[in-house]
Amino acid sequence: MTTAATFAPLLERFFTQRLMQQRQASPHTISSYRDTFRQFLKFAQLRLHKLPSRLNLEEIDAPLVVAFLDELEKYHGLSVRSRNLRLTAIHSFFRYAALEAPTHSAQIQRVLAIPSKRFARTLVHFLTRLEVDALLAAPDRRTWSGRRDHAFLLVAVQTGLRLSEMTGLKREDLILGLGAHVRVIGKGRKERCTPIAKSTLAVLKVWLREPPRGDGDVLFPNARGERLTVHGVQYLLNKHRETASKVCPSLSQKRVTVHRLRHTMAMDLLQAGVDRSVIALWLGHESVETTQIYLEATLAMKEQALAKISPPYTKPGRYRPTDQLLSFLNSL
């Protein structure tokens, strides 16, 4: 595979055959990989002075990929975590290329050898119960959008669903009656069911009686009856956070996202004594170890653990002034 048109059809097959047909990747994964390669091809066009459709596979080498990642960090303000996600998409393509273009194996292995960067893991941020209550009370339920937003927020904070799962909910995914729950297809195309509390179910039953918009299929549609966009969801969250911060000032210092509401649900379960394995199943985590981050998130739980143990007995020592020179050095 040495023709000048090699790269373009290979990339097209990676998306249509590898991701969509063979792996049945989620729309979120496909859009994330698509955005990565759009950025990368624009960078390659400027660097190599060639249209993306005319690039050779051998021109997409490790130095070019590293230069692209460096530019994202230095000039586009991308975090290390986001940089690593871009690299994951590129690695995935080159693992596919290794099967389709074995004559380029040495070049491919050099790209696959580019390591992810290590980064400092920050503590999980979540909302307190007072903040959640203020946020839920913020929408004006005299309006259609206010009733929708209230139901949306309540389901998000009670189920811990991901953003793509929330916006993708359909009316048929909501199972009413005994054992009420929502059914979603999460990461890795894994189906899971999440129970719904009685208070949440009561709100949803009222919401379902609203005249449907559009084809009536989407559970939480926009004004045109279509699926809410990422920006649409963040707009309504920002709007209600500002309203709620008038009652609960601590919200003015916090950014509210669906993912933070997901963290909030996980922390509620953890503080209620729910086992980590159950929380992992609830959130759709691949591994129980992913749930470990919540153990480090709250100082209150650590203080409770400290109160259950007997601190070692110590006797306070008497202060004695040290040597003058040592005192000087200690003061530096």
Backbone torsions as a table, in degrees:
resi	resn	phi	psi	omega
1	MET	NA	86.0	-174.7
2	THR	-125.2	6.8	-179.2
3	THR	-76.1	160.7	-176.6
4	ALA	-67.1	-19.1	-177.4
5	ALA	-96.9	14.9	-175.1
6	THR	-64.1	-47.9	-170.3
7	PHE	-64.1	-45.0	-175.0
8	ALA	-58.8	-52.9	179.7
9	PRO	-65.9	-29.9	178.4
10	LEU	-66.0	-42.3	179.0
11	LEU	-67.4	-38.7	178.7
12	GLU	-63.3	-42.4	179.0
13	ARG	-67.4	-32.4	177.8
14	PHE	-59.7	-42.0	-179.2
15	PHE	-76.3	-48.2	-172.7
16	THR	-77.7	-41.1	-176.8
17	GLN	-91.7	-51.4	-174.4
18	ARG	-70.1	-56.3	-174.7
19	LEU	-76.2	-49.6	-172.6
20	MET	-79.3	-45.4	-174.9
21	GLN	-87.5	-53.0	-173.7
22	GLN	-76.9	-50.2	-177.5
23	ARG	-89.2	-16.7	-176.9
24	GLN	49.1	50.1	-178.3
25	ALA	-63.0	152.9	-179.0
26	SER	-70.6	156.7	176.1
27	PRO	-56.2	-33.5	179.3
28	HIS	-64.2	-44.3	179.0
29	THR	-64.3	-44.0	-179.0
30	ILE	-62.4	-44.3	-179.6
31	SER	-67.3	-35.1	178.2
32	SER	-65.9	-45.0	178.5
33	TYR	-66.2	-39.5	178.8
34	ARG	-59.6	-46.6	-179.2
35	ASP	-63.8	-36.5	177.4
36	THR	-60.6	-47.3	-176.3
37	PHE	-75.3	-26.8	173.4
38	ARG	-64.1	-44.6	177.6
39	GLN	-64.3	-43.9	-176.0
40	PHE	-65.9	-41.5	-178.3
41	LEU	-69.1	-34.5	175.1
42	LYS	-64.9	-39.7	177.0
43	PHE	-64.4	-45.4	-178.9
44	ALA	-63.6	-36.8	179.2
45	GLN	-63.3	-41.7	178.7
46	LEU	-70.2	-37.8	-176.4
47	ARG	-75.7	-39.4	-174.3
48	LEU	-102.1	-8.1	179.6
49	HIS	58.4	43.3	177.4
50	LYS	-138.9	145.9	175.3
51	LEU	-66.1	145.2	-179.2
52	PRO	-54.4	-37.8	-177.9
53	SER	-69.5	-12.5	-178.6
54	ARG	-108.8	7.9	-179.7
55	LEU	-72.4	143.0	171.9
56	ASN	-89.9	149.6	179.1
57	LEU	-60.9	-37.9	-178.0
58	GLU	-66.6	-18.0	178.0
59	GLU	-77.7	-19.2	179.3
60	ILE	-88.9	77.3	-174.6
61	ASP	-105.5	178.3	-176.5
62	ALA	-60.8	-45.4	178.9
63	PRO	-58.7	-36.9	179.0
64	LEU	-67.1	-42.3	179.7
65	VAL	-64.5	-43.8	179.5
66	VAL	-63.1	-41.2	178.8
67	ALA	-63.1	-38.9	177.6
68	PHE	-62.7	-46.8	-179.6
69	LEU	-64.4	-39.7	178.9
70	ASP	-64.1	-40.6	-179.9
71	GLU	-65.2	-38.1	178.6
72	LEU	-59.7	-40.8	-178.9
73	GLU	-73.7	-47.0	-170.9
74	LYS	-78.5	-38.7	-171.5
75	TYR	-112.6	-13.5	179.2
76	HIS	-113.4	1.3	175.4
77	GLY	67.0	24.1	-179.3
78	LEU	-73.7	138.5	178.4
79	SER	-72.4	163.9	178.5
80	VAL	-61.9	-39.7	179.3
81	ARG	-60.6	-45.0	179.3
82	SER	-68.1	-35.8	176.2
83	ARG	-60.0	-42.6	-180.0
84	ASN	-66.4	-33.0	177.0
85	LEU	-66.5	-38.0	176.2
86	ARG	-63.7	-41.3	179.3
87	LEU	-65.2	-36.6	178.0
88	THR	-59.5	-42.6	178.6
89	ALA	-63.7	-42.9	179.7
90	ILE	-66.8	-42.0	176.6
91	HIS	-59.4	-42.2	-179.3
92	SER	-60.2	-42.4	177.8
93	PHE	-63.9	-43.2	-176.6
94	PHE	-72.3	-25.7	172.3
95	ARG	-67.2	-35.4	174.9
96	TYR	-69.4	-41.6	179.9
97	ALA	-62.7	-31.3	179.3
98	ALA	-61.3	-31.1	178.6
99	LEU	-82.6	-34.9	-175.4
100	GLU	-87.9	-26.0	-177.2
101	ALA	-133.8	67.3	-176.5
102	PRO	-61.9	-20.7	179.8
103	THR	-68.1	-16.3	179.1
104	HIS	-103.2	23.4	-172.2
105	SER	-59.4	-39.6	-178.5
106	ALA	-63.5	-46.4	178.3
107	GLN	-63.1	-41.9	-178.6
108	ILE	-63.7	-41.9	-179.8
109	GLN	-64.2	-33.4	178.4
110	ARG	-67.8	-36.4	176.8
111	VAL	-68.9	-42.7	-179.5
112	LEU	-66.6	-20.6	-179.9
113	ALA	-80.9	-8.5	177.8
114	ILE	-64.5	120.5	-174.3
115	PRO	-84.7	154.9	169.6
116	SER	-72.5	150.1	178.9
117	LYS	-85.7	143.9	174.9
118	ARG	-79.9	149.1	-179.8
119	PHE	-145.0	156.7	179.5
120	ALA	-74.2	124.8	179.7
121	ARG	-81.6	120.0	-179.5
122	THR	-84.2	160.2	177.6
123	LEU	-67.5	149.2	177.1
124	VAL	-69.8	133.1	179.0
125	HIS	-102.0	138.1	-178.6
126	PHE	-146.1	170.2	-179.7
127	LEU	-98.6	150.5	175.3
128	THR	-81.8	168.2	179.6
129	ARG	-61.4	-40.3	178.6
130	LEU	-62.8	-39.0	179.2
131	GLU	-67.7	-40.2	178.1
132	VAL	-63.4	-44.9	-179.7
133	ASP	-61.6	-41.4	178.7
134	ALA	-65.3	-39.2	179.8
135	LEU	-66.0	-41.7	-179.7
136	LEU	-67.7	-28.7	-179.4
137	ALA	-83.8	-10.2	-173.8
138	ALA	-69.4	-41.9	-177.4
139	PRO	-62.7	141.9	177.7
140	ASP	-82.6	102.3	-174.0
141	ARG	-78.8	7.2	171.8
142	ARG	-80.7	-12.6	-179.7
143	THR	-110.6	159.5	178.7
144	TRP	-61.7	-46.6	-178.3
145	SER	-66.3	-34.2	178.3
146	GLY	-66.0	-39.9	177.9
147	ARG	-68.4	-38.2	176.3
148	ARG	-63.5	-47.2	-177.5
149	ASP	-63.1	-39.7	178.6
150	HIS	-62.4	-45.8	179.2
151	ALA	-64.8	-40.4	178.9
152	PHE	-60.4	-49.7	-178.6
153	LEU	-62.6	-41.8	-178.3
154	LEU	-64.0	-44.8	178.6
155	VAL	-65.1	-41.4	-178.5
156	ALA	-62.2	-46.2	-175.5
157	VAL	-78.0	-21.7	-179.0
158	GLN	-91.0	-27.7	-178.3
159	THR	-100.3	-27.2	-176.7
160	GLY	73.0	24.6	179.2
161	LEU	-68.3	152.8	175.5
162	ARG	-72.7	164.5	-179.2
163	LEU	-57.6	-48.7	-178.7
164	SER	-64.0	-32.5	178.5
165	GLU	-70.9	-38.5	179.4
166	MET	-66.3	-48.3	-177.6
167	THR	-71.3	-22.1	-179.2
168	GLY	-89.6	-2.1	-178.8
169	LEU	-63.0	134.5	174.2
170	LYS	-113.4	162.2	-179.3
171	ARG	-60.1	-33.7	-178.6
172	GLU	-71.9	-15.0	177.7
173	ASP	-79.2	-12.1	-179.4
174	LEU	-94.0	115.7	-179.0
175	ILE	-102.7	115.2	-176.8
176	LEU	-94.2	-179.8	177.9
177	GLY	83.9	-156.1	-178.4
178	LEU	-64.7	131.2	-177.6
179	GLY	70.8	38.9	-177.4
180	ALA	-57.3	138.4	-178.6
181	HIS	-161.9	168.3	171.4
182	VAL	-111.6	143.9	-178.1
183	ARG	-113.5	125.7	-178.5
184	VAL	-132.5	157.2	170.3
185	ILE	-105.2	109.9	-174.6
186	GLY	-96.8	-154.2	-179.9
187	LYS	-59.1	143.8	178.8
188	GLY	70.3	18.1	-180.0
189	ARG	59.8	29.7	-179.9
190	LYS	-91.9	128.6	178.0
191	GLU	-86.1	139.0	174.8
192	ARG	-146.3	156.2	179.6
193	CYS	-115.6	133.9	-179.3
194	THR	-120.4	123.5	-178.2
195	PRO	-66.0	154.3	-179.9
196	ILE	-116.7	132.4	178.5
197	ALA	-68.8	157.6	-178.1
198	LYS	-60.3	-40.1	-179.4
199	SER	-64.9	-39.6	177.8
200	THR	-67.9	-40.2	180.0
201	LEU	-62.2	-39.3	179.5
202	ALA	-62.2	-41.8	178.5
203	VAL	-65.6	-40.9	-178.6
204	LEU	-66.8	-36.8	178.4
205	LYS	-63.2	-39.1	176.2
206	VAL	-66.4	-41.3	-179.4
207	TRP	-64.0	-36.7	-178.2
208	LEU	-68.5	-16.7	177.8
209	ARG	-83.6	-6.7	176.1
210	GLU	-65.2	143.0	175.6
211	PRO	-57.5	125.1	-177.7
212	PRO	-65.6	151.0	176.4
213	ARG	-116.1	150.0	-176.3
214	GLY	67.2	-136.8	178.3
215	ASP	-84.9	0.3	176.4
216	GLY	73.0	13.0	-175.5
217	ASP	-88.8	-38.7	-175.9
218	VAL	-75.0	133.9	-177.8
219	LEU	-70.3	-43.1	179.3
220	PHE	-122.9	80.0	-175.8
221	PRO	-83.8	168.6	169.8
222	ASN	-82.8	-174.1	-175.3
223	ALA	-61.8	-24.6	-179.8
224	ARG	-91.3	1.3	179.9
225	GLY	86.8	7.9	-179.0
226	GLU	-97.0	169.9	179.3
227	ARG	-64.9	136.6	177.5
228	LEU	-62.9	140.0	175.8
229	THR	-86.3	168.9	176.6
230	VAL	-59.8	-44.2	-179.5
231	HIS	-68.2	-34.9	178.0
232	GLY	-64.2	-41.3	178.2
233	VAL	-65.3	-44.5	-178.7
234	GLN	-66.7	-32.2	176.6
235	TYR	-62.4	-46.7	-178.3
236	LEU	-69.4	-32.7	177.3
237	LEU	-67.0	-43.7	178.6
238	ASN	-63.8	-40.8	-179.5
239	LYS	-60.9	-47.7	-177.1
240	HIS	-77.4	-26.1	174.3
241	ARG	-64.7	-42.1	178.9
242	GLU	-62.6	-41.3	178.2
243	THR	-65.8	-45.2	-177.4
244	ALA	-67.6	-28.3	-177.7
245	SER	-67.5	-19.1	175.9
246	LYS	-69.1	-29.0	178.0
247	VAL	-93.8	-36.8	-178.6
248	CYS	-124.1	89.4	-172.9
249	PRO	-56.9	-26.5	-178.3
250	SER	-62.5	-23.0	179.2
251	LEU	-69.0	-23.2	-179.1
252	SER	-66.4	-20.5	-179.5
253	GLN	-97.5	2.8	-175.5
254	LYS	-120.3	148.2	173.0
255	ARG	-96.6	124.8	-178.9
256	VAL	-99.1	123.2	176.2
257	THR	-132.4	166.3	176.1
258	VAL	-62.6	-34.6	-180.0
259	HIS	-67.9	-34.2	176.7
260	ARG	-69.7	-34.2	174.6
261	LEU	-66.3	-34.4	176.0
262	ARG	-64.2	-44.7	175.9
263	HIS	-60.8	-38.4	-179.0
264	THR	-62.2	-42.9	178.3
265	MET	-63.0	-42.7	179.9
266	ALA	-62.3	-40.8	179.6
267	MET	-68.1	-36.5	176.6
268	ASP	-61.1	-43.8	179.2
269	LEU	-64.8	-43.3	-178.0
270	LEU	-64.9	-44.2	-179.2
271	GLN	-70.0	-20.3	176.0
272	ALA	-83.6	-0.1	177.1
273	GLY	89.1	12.7	179.2
274	VAL	-71.6	137.4	-177.9
275	ASP	-64.0	147.2	-178.1
276	ARG	-59.5	-36.2	-178.8
277	SER	-65.1	-34.9	177.8
278	VAL	-70.2	-40.3	178.1
279	ILE	-62.9	-40.4	178.8
280	ALA	-61.7	-41.9	177.6
281	LEU	-66.0	-40.4	-178.9
282	TRP	-60.8	-45.0	-176.2
283	LEU	-85.2	-10.0	-178.5
284	GLY	77.3	30.7	177.7
285	HIS	-74.2	141.9	177.9
286	GLU	-66.2	-36.8	-176.2
287	SER	-133.6	148.9	176.1
288	VAL	-63.4	-28.7	-178.7
289	GLU	-61.7	-28.4	178.1
290	THR	-61.7	-31.0	-178.4
291	THR	-76.0	-10.5	-179.0
292	GLN	-58.8	-29.7	-175.8
293	ILE	-60.4	-27.4	-177.5
294	TYR	-74.7	-23.4	178.5
295	LEU	-66.5	-24.8	-175.9
296	GLU	-96.0	1.2	-166.6
297	ALA	-86.8	-25.9	-172.2
298	THR	-120.6	127.3	178.6
299	LEU	-68.4	-30.8	-177.8
300	ALA	-60.5	-41.2	179.9
301	MET	-67.8	-34.8	178.7
302	LYS	-69.4	-37.3	177.7
303	GLU	-66.4	-37.4	176.5
304	GLN	-63.9	-39.0	178.5
305	ALA	-66.7	-38.8	179.1
306	LEU	-64.4	-36.6	-178.4
307	ALA	-68.0	-20.1	-177.6
308	LYS	-85.6	-8.3	-178.1
309	ILE	-114.2	157.8	178.3
310	SER	-91.5	121.1	-179.9
311	PRO	-69.0	150.0	178.9
312	PRO	-62.4	141.7	-178.6
313	TYR	-75.8	130.0	176.7
314	THR	-135.6	150.3	178.6
315	LYS	-108.5	126.4	-178.7
316	PRO	-61.9	132.4	179.1
317	GLY	-83.6	160.3	179.6
318	ARG	-93.1	133.1	-178.4
319	TYR	-69.8	133.0	175.7
320	ARG	-130.0	127.6	-178.6
321	PRO	-61.9	140.5	-179.9
322	THR	-90.1	179.6	176.2
323	ASP	-57.4	147.2	-175.9
324	GLN	-60.4	-40.9	179.9
325	LEU	-68.4	-41.3	178.2
326	LEU	-64.2	-37.5	178.2
327	SER	-62.4	-38.2	178.3
328	PHE	-63.5	-45.9	-179.1
329	LEU	-64.9	-38.5	179.7
330	ASN	-65.2	-27.7	-177.9
331	SER	-79.9	-12.0	-177.9
332	LEU	-71.4	NA	NA
